[in-house]
């Protein structure tokens, strides 16, 4: 009888697993480990994180793995965008590509009692994680979607800089410094106006994005700016099987802390997800609690149950995202009658 390994699966079952490739991505290089059907058999290599390097990676994988190219599963961690070019390249080569949250792989490493953290170790861990957990496949965003995300994130950065300058001007006691900062602020405001106009033109130039924005704007509390942000950060709604999955992606699902009879902490938002999407929904949720009949009734019911203000706002954010998902999925405007006494 085969003894189980630390993950609880037998070596026999591991031997039947399909080949997997783990890629630890940095700005300059890719540390790659190919894990064969035999989990104890692996090869590794360091490859430049460049377009020429991607070609070498493909050729090396083809030489090392004796199965159809389309059967290979590649796993990478999200690493601040450095993983996107190689992920897109491998996807275009018809490989199954997964881009996973580093928290998942970190938890997996802890479960295996990993004591070392080096690029080769991380790459091997990613390959084993890919082989054992079979994470869902990643789909690259369309060029229209990618451009919208880049533009909305650029706009957020400019607005953050505007707020910083305003605060600095308010604290300044030197007229010369104040004048210089005000000049910079004026320039930033001009750039904000130009980028907001460019975002609107971009959305209107793409029929699919324009239709989605139109649907989102039928929801009381959602304006054009928020609609663009939701479309940019949520991405293709079809990649989510349910509204709950979309809420989980945004980190808006409640996280419970209960154990036995002694641990009973109050549920909180998990916040394991897109912080940009959560931020985009915060003020619209506050507005919706006043002007959206469905969410207003929802908030009033929570208030009657003694829920705190921030708990109500968090629940309203989640409900608002559920409604956004619903109108996008059904391709129909918001209908308050579908949410009676929500």
N, C-alpha and C positions, 0 to 999 in steps of 0.2 A: 504493500500500500504506500502510495506516495505521500510524503509528509507535506503539509501546507507551509507556504512561506509566510512572511510577516503580514502580507496583505489579506491573508485568509483564503487565497485561491491556491489550488494545487499547482505544482510545477507542470503537471500534465496539461492542465487547462491553459497555462501560460504558453506552453510549447505550441499550442494550436492557434495562438493569436497571430493576426496578420502583421506584416512588417510595419514599423512606425518610424518616423523621423522626428527627432527633437531638434529645434533650432533656437539657440540662445543668441539673441540679437543685441548688438551694441552699435554705436554710431559707425564704427570703422570696420567691424568684422562680424562674421557669423560662425559661431561654434556649433558644429553639426554632429549629431550622433544618430546612426542608423541602427535600430534594434530589429534583429531578424525574428523569424518565427520562434526560434529558441531564444527566450528572454535573456539567457546568459551570453549570447553571441552578439557582439556589437562592434562597430567600427566608427571612428571619429575623425574629424578633420576641421581645420580652421580655414575659412574662405572669406575673401574681402566682401564687404557689404556694398557692392557696386553692380552695375548691369553686367559687366564682364564676369564678375564673380557668380552672378545668378546662373549664367550659362554653364560655368564650371560645376556648380552645384547640381544642376540637372544632369549633366553628363556623368558625374560621379555617382549619383543615385542610380542611374540606369545601369551602370557597370556593377554596382554592389548588390542590387536587389533583383532576385530571379523571379519576379512576378510581373504581371501587366502594370504598366506605369499608373493606370487609372486606379489600381487597387491600393496604392500607397497612401497612407494618412500622415500628414505633416502637422506638427503642433508647434506653435510659437506663443510667447507671452506678449500681451500688449505692453509696449515699452515706449510710450510717448511719441508714437508715430514712426519710429525707426523701423518697425516691423512691416509697415504697409507696402513699401515697394516690393520686397521679396515675397510677401504674402500674395500680392496681386499677380506677380510673375508666375509663381507656382500654381495659382488658381487658373491662370491662362494656359498652363501646361496640362490641365485636366487632372491635377492631383486634388485629393480632398484636403482642404486646409482648415485648421481650427486656430483661432486667435483667442486665447483664454485669459481670464482675469488672473493677475499674479497672486491674488489672495487664494484662489483655488489651488494653485500649484504649491503655494507656501504651506497651506494646510495639509496637502498631500505629502509634502516633504517631512512635515512634523509627524504625520502618522507613520512614516517609515523610519522615524528616528534618525534622519539624516543629520550628521554632525558637521559636514563640510559644505562650503558654498564656494565653488569655483565655476568658471564658465563651462568646462567639460562636464562637471557634476550636474550643473543645471540643465544642460542639453540632454544628458542621459535621463534625468528625472522627467523632463518634458516628453521624451520618447516613451518611457514606461507609463507615464500618466496617460498619454495618447492611446497606448495599447490596451491599458486596463479600463479606462473610463470612457473611451470612445466619445469625446466631446463633439458637440454639434458643429457642423461645417460653417465656415465663414463665407459671406458673399460680399464682394467689393461694392462700394456705393457707385451709382452712376456718376458720370462727369457732372451732370446738373446738380445732383445731390451733394457731391464733394465741393463744388464751387459755392453752393449755398452755405454749407457748413463753414468753409474758410471765410466767407464774407461776414457771416453773423458773428463768428468768433473774433474776427478783426474789429467789428463794430463794438463788441463787448469790451475789448481791450482799450479802444479809444475812449469809451465812456468811463472806464475805470481811471484812465489817465486824466480825463476831464474832472472827475471828482477829486482826484489827488491834487490837481492844480488849484481847484477852488478852495480846498482846505488849506493849502500852502499860502494862498493869497490872503485868506482870512487871518492867518497867524503872522503874516509879514508886517513889520513896522518900518521897513525901509522903502521909501517911495520909488527909488530906482529899481529895486528888486521887484516890487509890486507891479511896476509898469512893464518890466520884462516878462513876468509871469502872465500878466493879462494879455500880452501880445501872443505868447505861446498858446494860451487858452483860446483866443480868438481863432487861431489857425486850427487847433484841434476841433473846435466846434464846426468849422467849415468842412473839415474832413469827415466828421460825423454826418453832416447833412448830405455830402456827396455819396458816402457809402450807403446811407439809408435809401437814397434815390436809386443807386446801383442795384441794391438788393431787390427793390420793388420792380425794377426793369427786368432783372434776371428771372424773378418768379413769373412775371407776366409773359416773358418770352418762351417759357416752357409750359405747354398746355396742361401736362399732368400736375406740375407744381401749382399752377394757377387755380386749377379745379380744387385741389386739396386745400389751398389757402382759403378759397371761397367757402368751402364747407366748414372749416374751422371757425371762420368769422361769424357763422350763424349761431355760435355758442355764446350766450351773454357772458362777458368777462374776458373773452378772447378777441384781441384786436389784431391788426395786420402784423405788427412787430412781434407779438407773442406767437402768432400763427407761423411766421417764418422761422422763429427759433425752435418751435416744436417740430416742424418739418425737418429742420437741419439736424437736430439732436436725436430725434426719435428714429429718423431714417425710414426705410420702407416698412410700413406697418404690417405687411404680410409675413415678415420674418417672425412675428409673434403669433402664437396660437390663440392667445386670449388677452383680454384687457389686463388681467392680473399679471401676466408675463411682462407686459409693457410697463406696468407699475413697478414690478420687481427690477426691471432694467433701470428705472429712474431712482431706485432706492426708496420708493414710497410705500413699500409694504411694511406692516408692523413687525417688529422683532420682539419675541416673547422671551422672558427670563423667568422660568418656573422650574423648580426641582424639589420633589418631595413635599414636605409640609412647612419648610422653613424659608425657602427662596421664592418670593412672589414679588418681583419688581414690576413696575408699571411698564406696559409695552411702549416701545419707542419706534420711530422710523428707523429702518435698517441702515439707510444712507450708504448701502453698498451698491453703488450704481452711478449713473450719470449726474454729477453735481450740477452741471450746466442746465440740464433739463429740469431739475428740482428748482434751481434758482429762477428759471424762466417762468415757472408756474406759481411762484410765491405770491406776488402782488396780484396777478389775475385771480387767484383763489380768494384773496381778501375781497376783491371787487365782486366776484361771483357770489360770495356769501351775502352781498347786499342786493345784487340785481338779477341773479339767476335763480328763478323760483325753485328749481330742483335742488340746487346746492344750498339755498337759503333754508329750505325745509329740513334738509339733512343736518345743517349746522345747528338749527334750533332744537332738533331732537337730541343732538349730542349735548347741547348746553343744558337741557332739562335733566339729562342724566348726570350732570355735575362735571362734565369734562372740562379740562383746562383750555384756555384760549389757544395755546400753541398746538394742543392735540386736535382741536377743531380745525385749525388752519391746515395742519398736516393731512387730516382726513379729507378736507375739501380739495387739497391739491391732488390727492389720489383719485377722488371722484371725478375731478375735472379731467384728469388724464384718461380715465375710463371712458368718459364721454367723447373726448377727442378721438380715441381709438375706435369707438363705436361709429362715429360719423364717417371716419375714413374707411373703415371696413365695409360698411353698408352703402357707402357712396350716397348718403342721404343727409339733408340738413338736420340740424338739431330739432328734436321734437320733445317739448317739455312733457307731453302726455305720456311719453314712454318712461318717465321717471316720477310717477306719482308718490308723494310722501317719502321720497328717497332719504 
